[in-house]
Amino acid sequence: MTSLHADEAFLGHYQLSHDPFAPRVPGFKFFPAQRKPVLGQLHHLARYSQLLLVVTGPLGSGKTLLRQALVASTNKQSVQSVVVSARGAGDAAGVLRQVAQALDVATAEPNAILKQVVQLGLTGQEVYLLVDDAEQLDESALEALLALAAGTPEGRPHVFLFGESSLIADLEQISGDQELFHVIELQPYEEEETREYLAQRLEGAGQGIELFSAAQISDIHESSDGWPGTINQVARDAMIEAMIASRSAVKRPKMGFTMPKKHVLAISAVVVVAVAAAWLIPGRSKAPTTAGAPTEQAQLPLGKPTPNVEFANSGQPTNLPMVGQPVMRGPLAEEAGGISEGDDGVPVEGSSATPPTVTTTAPPAGVPAGTPATPVAPAAKPTPAPTVATAKPAAPVAKPAPAPAAKPAEKPVATVAKAGAAGSSWYSSQPTGNFVVQILGTSSEANAQAFVKEQGGEYRYFKKVLNGKPLYVITYGSFPSRAAADSAIKALPAKVQAGKPWPRTVASVQQELAATR
């Protein structure tokens, strides 16, 4: 059922104000599970990292929606967002032409674009360059975007690529041994998050999660592997199949009646009379008679129905409720204090014109517990629809924050850097192939010293210059590989992990120190 008539029947059957699983729906709110931490990490990296940022995930994983959320949650007064699509224009000329047009640059060349970025920076505006469908970029386009991301000492745009995982191999081939980009891989929803996502979609259309049984939600999650785009498709197909099954079950009894009901009753009565007569006649012939006595004849109760046969309302179909006024409700994300909707129908987080000096953004993912309003139940059907199961929605379970892990048992005797110069000498002595974990950056050296003193151990900081202003970057440890650094991040205290620390090479730190000197 893919025609317009089928779509109208689908909405009427479930009393929906709109298709809840369409790609873009009225009033849709950003679903934060598994995505809000990534959104916070992108804002953090845009502020403190000089690498090109890559967000990957399969088709239907929510990359475009995340890109829309990133644009909507930026401060429009201090950030100019340029959105580019690689679909149909995947070479360097096509990409640079779109960027130049958005920034009002006459020449579509990297140097001309960077000059305009520097001019905007002097007026207090940063440039976010976001590329959708980035897996379709060819080598020339990737090289041009890497050049823009590297920028000049005076300024650079923040470049974000949103594409499928094949994009990573192309970037690695161009970068070689240099660390030029940072990858964030999107993760699928857990089953409880799939349930919350379905509930938010349905409530936005005037219904509730009770339209699905617990078994159906599990099937939807398993069939979709937890990816939101596939969840929409599987859930909609399940509801349409249930609608067809319920209507077939109601209409089937009508096919057995080929004549009006009163005719069927009359024929049934005649059959009953015939059976009764066949049973009574042999008994009368054997009954003894008295001479001269009148012969008694059996009187059949023709006008009385047989008491054991009932036909009341047999096979009478009941009309399904096709029309109804939906009850509009606010989605779960809005009730939970989530991100509100922006100009283009995507979320907007509150933002300030003055960026914070200490960045510990991206709180853990999760939706606050709350019970959705009970929707109006559809009219009773004679045959229960396979999918319309009454299941009270369980309260959404907040995704637990990582348990605070004990500090590493082995604490090297490394001394805490008490000044930028002391930290610089330590970083210069480390192998360039090693990795450190960047914790946060702050414009106050006193704050950096206080943080390092409080945490102790292998926490250090160094001084760099960002946009002409000093920035003190706190790091943790020194590890021989990225995998070792990732493992160390998982063992950090919960409040440190809340800032979304990330691994980076010692070579990149040494480059920043050299640029600062």
MOJO-V706005 format. One record per helix or strand of 2 or more residues. SS is the DSSP state (H for helix, E for strand). FROM is the first residue (numbers start at 1). TO is the last residue. Records with the same first field share a line. If there is no record, write none. Layout:
SS = FROM-TO ; FROM-TO
//
This chain:
H = 4-14 ; 36-48 ; 63-72 ; 92-103 ; 110-122 ; 134-136 ; 139-150 ; 166-175 ; 191-204 ; 209-211 ; 214-224 ; 228-256 ; 261-285 ; 332-335 ; 420-429 ; 445-455 ; 482-490 ; 494-497 ; 506-516
E = 52-56 ; 79-85 ; 126-132 ; 158-163 ; 181-185 ; 340-341 ; 347-348 ; 435-442 ; 459-466 ; 469-479 ; 502-505
//
